[in-house]
Amino acid sequence: MSWKENIIDDDKGLRDLLAGTKRIAVLGIKTEEQSYQPAFYVPRYMASAGFEIIPVPVYFPEVTEILGQKVYRKLMDVPGEIDLVNVFRRSHDINKHIEDILAKKPKAVWFQSGIRNDAAAEKFARDGIQVVQDRCLMVEHRALR
């Protein structure tokens, strides 16, 4: 199998990926105080749709809970398996998280709308992790239900 098959860019692939997803770690999640920002309202929507959301904020060091869930500072600190890492980081900031993501080895990594990092996507795909780039998880979930 070619690593390119792990780059998901069609409705069937997205539907299959979402069907196998229960636990979503949100890297770069915002807090309730930023509820008007996609990095908060997208995970809130996914939680309301029945997914378990694991907050992994990059900022807000004083925050211990978001959406009623315990906050983790690194993906490696999250106990158990992660199905999907939903990434709310600028494209060039993803590089700071590559090692943490590879070490945790989620089934998939999803870069939100406007976020592309082809080099990181290739690294993940070559490691057997499915990748979605430049798509909104909430929009795709609503469209594919």
C-alpha positions in Angstrom: 0.0 0.0 0.0 1.3 3.4 -0.9 1.5 6.1 1.8 -0.6 8.3 -0.5 -3.6 6.1 0.3 -3.5 7.6 3.8 -4.2 11.1 2.5 -8.0 11.3 2.6 -9.7 13.7 0.2 -13.0 12.1 -0.9 -16.4 11.7 0.7 -16.1 7.9 1.0 -12.8 8.2 2.8 -14.1 11.0 5.1 -17.2 9.0 5.9 -15.2 5.8 6.7 -12.8 7.8 8.8 -15.6 9.4 10.8 -17.4 6.1 11.2 -14.3 4.7 12.9 -13.9 7.7 15.2 -15.0 8.0 18.8 -12.2 9.8 20.7 -11.0 13.2 19.3 -8.1 15.0 20.8 -8.3 18.7 19.8 -4.8 20.2 19.5 -5.0 24.0 19.9 -8.6 24.0 21.3 -9.8 27.3 22.7 -11.7 27.9 26.0 -15.3 28.8 26.7 -14.2 32.4 26.8 -13.4 32.2 23.0 -16.6 30.4 22.2 -17.0 32.5 19.0 -13.9 30.9 17.5 -13.9 27.7 15.4 -11.3 26.1 17.8 -14.0 26.1 20.4 -17.3 25.8 18.6 -16.2 22.9 16.3 -15.2 20.7 19.2 -18.3 21.7 21.1 -20.4 20.6 18.1 -18.5 17.3 17.8 -19.1 16.7 21.5 -22.9 17.4 21.0 -22.8 14.8 18.1 -21.6 12.1 20.5 -17.8 12.2 20.2 -15.5 12.2 23.2 -13.5 15.4 23.1 -10.0 15.5 24.7 -8.8 19.1 25.0 -5.1 19.7 24.2 -4.8 23.5 24.3 -1.5 25.2 23.4 -2.2 28.4 25.4 -4.2 29.0 28.6 -1.8 27.4 31.1 -4.2 28.1 34.0 -7.1 26.1 32.4 -7.6 22.6 33.7 -11.0 21.8 32.0 -12.6 22.7 28.7 -16.1 21.4 27.7 -16.1 19.6 31.1 -13.1 17.5 30.2 -9.7 17.4 31.7 -7.0 19.3 29.8 -3.8 17.6 28.6 -0.7 19.6 27.6 0.7 17.0 25.2 -0.9 14.2 23.2 1.5 11.7 24.8 0.0 12.6 28.2 -3.5 11.4 27.1 -4.3 8.0 28.5 -5.5 5.4 26.0 -5.9 5.4 22.2 -6.8 8.5 20.2 -8.8 8.0 17.0 -8.4 11.5 15.6 -6.3 14.5 16.3 -8.2 17.6 15.2 -5.6 20.3 14.6 -6.2 24.0 15.1 -2.7 25.4 14.6 -1.2 27.6 11.9 0.3 25.5 9.1 3.9 26.4 10.1 3.2 25.7 13.8 2.3 22.0 13.1 6.0 21.2 12.9 6.3 21.7 16.7 3.8 18.9 17.2 5.0 16.3 14.7 7.0 14.2 17.2 4.2 14.3 19.8 1.7 13.2 17.2 3.9 10.4 15.8 4.7 9.2 19.3 0.9 9.0 20.2 0.1 7.4 16.8 -3.6 8.3 16.4 -5.5 6.6 13.6 -5.9 10.0 11.9 -4.9 13.6 11.9 -7.3 16.3 10.6 -6.0 19.8 9.7 -8.9 22.3 9.9 -10.0 24.6 7.1 -7.1 26.8 5.9 -4.5 24.5 7.4 -2.1 22.6 5.1 1.3 21.2 5.8 2.2 18.7 3.0 5.5 17.7 4.6 3.9 16.9 8.0 1.0 15.2 6.2 3.4 13.0 4.3 5.3 12.1 7.5 2.0 11.0 9.2 0.8 9.1 6.1 4.1 7.3 5.8 3.7 6.3 9.5 0.3 4.7 8.7 -1.8 7.6 10.0 -4.6 8.9 7.9 -4.6 12.6 7.1 -7.2 15.2 6.1 -6.0 18.7 5.2 -7.8 22.0 4.8 -11.3 20.8 5.7 -13.7 21.7 8.6 -14.5 18.7 10.7 -17.9 20.1 11.7 -18.9 21.0 8.1 -17.8 17.5 6.8 -19.6 15.7 9.7 -22.8 17.6 8.9 -22.6 17.0 5.2 -21.8 13.3 5.5 -24.3 12.2 8.1 
